[in-house]
Each structure stands twice: as C-alpha cells, then as structure tokens.
C-alpha cells in the first residue's frame, strides 16, 4: 500500500461543506482524493471505479443506507481496503454497529485534521503490513 502522497482516498460524507473541507486538507497534505460520495450508492460506484486505498466514512448518509452499510460492502470485497469512520454518532446502538465492521479508526466530528492524517497513515501502514504477512 502506498503511504501519504500516493494514498488514494474516498470521502463518503453527505455534508458537502465538511467533505470539501476534508478534501482540501487532504489534497494539501499530498493525498489523492479520488472522489466524494454523499450516498451509499455513490460510495459503492466510486469504490468500484476508482479503487481507493482507504475510505473515510460518515455513518449518516443521504438515502436509506448508511455508512455502516457501506462498511459491510467494503468488508465483502476480495481486496477489502481499510476505512475510518468520521462521525458525530456516539449513541450506543450506532457505536456497536460500527464496531461490528472493524474500522481502522472512529473519529468524532468536527475532525481534528492532524488526528485524521495520523489515522490514515496508521491504517494504511497496518493494511500494508497485514497483506505482506498474507504473502509470506
């Protein structure tokens, strides 16, 4: 897995201003943002067509399906990539649902930008390490 400047990131966030703010920050940090999705359907299409290295996922999305549904979709992929929740959902029900998807991190909004960058780097490093172990 590529780290930092080569890391391809999908943002799954229904609040356009938040998504744009995150996109601008990540671009400044040297990451490649492959797209922004506001719904489950858009997220799936971008994930399949743009092959991101990692996804940043809000739990609440436009439409009937949630970010947790998207996380389940990612888990079912042959080469499932890591994902990080960026959310303001802290109720026990959502947290328990989120835990069942084994995210790389669960960050609260508003997101502290440096924490986000560190979480991305740690998640991509762990993913790369885990996949090297599979080959050995």
N, C-alpha and C positions, 0 to 999 in steps of 0.2 A: 504494500500500500504506500502511496505517495504521502509525504508529510508536508504540511503547510502550503507553500506556494503552488504545489501541484495537486493539492487535495480538492476534489470536485464535490461541492456541497449543494444539496437540495434543501430549500427552505419550504416548510409546509406550515403556513400561517395565514389565517383568514383576515387578520387586521393588516391592511395594506401599508399603513404608515409604519407599523412595527416591523413588518417584513422588509420594507425598503430601508429602514434604519439599519437593520441587521445586515442586509445585502451590502450596503455602502461600507459598513465597518469591515466586513469580511473581505471585500474587494481591496480596501486599503491595506489590510494585513497580508495580502498576497494570495488569498484563497480564490478559487474559481467557483463562482455561484452559477450552477447550471440551470437554475430556474426557481420560480416561486409558485407554489400551488396554494389555492385557497380552499380547495375541497379534496375529499378522498379521491374522487375520480381523476382530478387533475394531477394529484400526487402520484397515483399509480401510473398514469400515462407518462409523466416526466421521469419517474424512476425507471421505467422500462426503456424509454427512448434515449435518455441522457446518461444512464449508468453512473450515478453519483457514487462517491466513495463513502459518504456519510449523509444522513438526513437530520435536519433539525425540525422537530415535530411539535406543534401545539396540540393539545388534547381536543379542544373545541374547534371545529371546522365548519364551514358552510355546508349545508346539506345534512342528510340523515346519518351518514357515517362519520366517525370521529378519528382523531389521530391515533387512538388505540387500535381501531380497526386497521388503519394503515400500517401500524407496527406489526400486527398479526400477518398482514400481507407480506411485509418485508421478511419476517421470520420464515415464511414458506418458500422463499426464493432459493434456488440452488446455491447461489453465492450471496447469501444474505449479508448485507452491509450493516455496520453499526448505526445506531440512531440515538439522538439525545432529545428528551422532552424539554421544551421551553413552554412553561405554562403558568397560569395563575390558579390552577385547580389543585386544592390541597385537602379536599374532603376525603374521608377515609375510603369511600367507595371508588373514586377515581384513582387514588393512590394505589389501592390494592389491585385494580385492573391494570394499571400501568406496570406495577411490579411483575405481574404475570407475563409481561412481554420482554423482560430482561433488558431494559435500556442501558446504554453506556453511562448515562447521567440523567438527572432530573433537576433542571434548573428553574428557579422561580422568575417570573416577570415582575417588574422590569429586570431584564438580564444585565448583570454586570459584565461588560464587554471583555475584560481580561479573563474572567472566570470562564466565559464562553470559549475563548481561544484556547485556554488550557484544557478544557473538557474535550474539545475537538482533537487536539494533539494527543491527549492520552487515549482517547477512544480509537483513533486511527493507528496509534502505535500498538495498542493491545490487539487490535484486529490483525495487523500485520504479523505480530509475534505468534498469535494463535494459528494463523494459516501456515506459517513456516513450520510449526510443530506438526501440523497435519501431514506435511510432505515428508517429514523425517521418519 
